[in-house]
């Protein structure tokens, strides 16, 4: 992923499959950042927090869609 911060509106515009892919990419980046931090090679420490927030945005949208689908069935 790039260092660019994603807006929630951009996340909502994506399909469910794209959100799953984005989540997996962000998780991989988070893992790499953790390894870099542990080995002392991490240059941009703010990226750790940014990736964590990006994951939260994606998961929030996924959860909202899941809850919306449940409520439509009632």
C-alpha positions, 0 to 999 in steps of 0.5 A: 500500500502507499502512504496515502490515507484513504477516505471512508467514502472511497472505502464504501465505494469498493465491492466486498471482494475488493475490501477483503483484498484490501484487508489482506494487503493491509494485514501484510503491510502491518506484519512487515512494519512490525518486523521492521520495528522489531529489527530497528529498520522502521523509518516511518513510525507513523505508518504503523498507526495509519495502517491500523486505522485503515484496517479499522475503516475497512472492517467497519464498512464490512460490518455495516454492510453485514448488519445492513444485510441482516436487517433487510431480511427481517 
